[in-house]
Amino acid sequence: MMIRAFVVAVACVCAAVPARAAVVEAVDLPTLCRDATRIVHGVVVGEASAWRDGIIVTRVTVAVRRALKGPAARTLVVSRLGGVVDGIGQVAPGEAELAPGEEIVLFVEPVLGELRVVGMAQGVFHVADGRAAQRLAGLTLVGAKARERTYTLRALLAAIAREAR
């Protein structure tokens, strides 16, 4: 009986603690390339957040420098959970972070009529100083492929060209 009470108490405490990470299956580059309907190299040029069914959703606009898979377009709009509206913010742990002015390589797929990042934050490589790196804060990855990846931009683009054929 004491063990049962202890287990119930621990479960109640754990349920009361807010989640700070999303637990997802790790995906490697070949899987990102396979699952994405569009892959682009571009720059985030804007974002707009709004309430939708009690949650904040942010639509991020990316100026496409190069379409690596899927139809070519000058811009791409991707939706992600979280953002700030009228001073109220919501965070979705593990969701892709896309900041205006940032150069990225982005893997997206259609979900319920809008484009979403494949694999949450795993589907974005942030580009700086010729390097492209994932930022996986807020994600707990499970599986044999669980690790953050960094490439030179040139190596990443070449690998995508091989995988996305």
Secondary structure as the mmCIF struct_conf table of DSSP 4:
data_model
#
loop_
_struct_conf.conf_type_id
_struct_conf.id
_struct_conf.beg_label_comp_id
_struct_conf.beg_label_asym_id
_struct_conf.beg_label_seq_id
_struct_conf.end_label_comp_id
_struct_conf.end_label_asym_id
_struct_conf.end_label_seq_id
HELX_RH_AL_P HELX_RH_AL_P1 MET A 2 ALA A 16
BEND BEND1 VAL A 17 VAL A 17
HELX_LH_PP_P HELX_LH_PP_P1 PRO A 18 ALA A 19
STRN STRN1 ALA A 22 GLU A 25
HELX_RH_AL_P HELX_RH_AL_P2 LEU A 29 ASP A 35
BEND BEND2 THR A 37 THR A 37
STRN STRN2 ARG A 38 ARG A 52
TURN_TY1_P TURN_TY1_P1 ASP A 53 GLY A 54
STRN STRN3 ILE A 55 LYS A 69
BEND BEND3 GLY A 70 GLY A 70
BEND BEND4 ARG A 74 ARG A 74
STRN STRN4 THR A 75 LEU A 81
STRN STRN5 GLY A 83 VAL A 85
TURN_TY1_P TURN_TY1_P2 ASP A 86 GLY A 87
STRN STRN6 ILE A 88 GLN A 90
TURN_TY1_P TURN_TY1_P3 PRO A 93 GLY A 94
HELX_LH_PP_P HELX_LH_PP_P2 GLU A 95 GLU A 97
TURN_TY1_P TURN_TY1_P4 PRO A 100 GLY A 101
STRN STRN7 GLU A 103 VAL A 111
TURN_TY1_P TURN_TY1_P5 LEU A 112 GLY A 113
STRN STRN8 GLU A 114 VAL A 117
TURN_TY1_P TURN_TY1_P6 VAL A 118 GLY A 119
HELX_RH_3T_P HELX_RH_3T_P1 MET A 120 GLY A 123
STRN STRN9 VAL A 124 ALA A 128
TURN_TY1_P TURN_TY1_P7 ASP A 129 GLY A 130
STRN STRN10 ARG A 131 ALA A 133
TURN_TY1_P TURN_TY1_P8 ALA A 137 GLY A 138
STRN STRN11 LEU A 139 VAL A 142
BEND BEND5 GLY A 143 GLY A 143
TURN_TY1_P TURN_TY1_P9 ALA A 144 LYS A 145
BEND BEND6 ARG A 147 ARG A 147
STRN STRN12 THR A 150 THR A 152
HELX_RH_AL_P HELX_RH_AL_P3 LEU A 153 GLU A 163
TURN_TY1_P TURN_TY1_P10 ALA A 164 ALA A 164
#
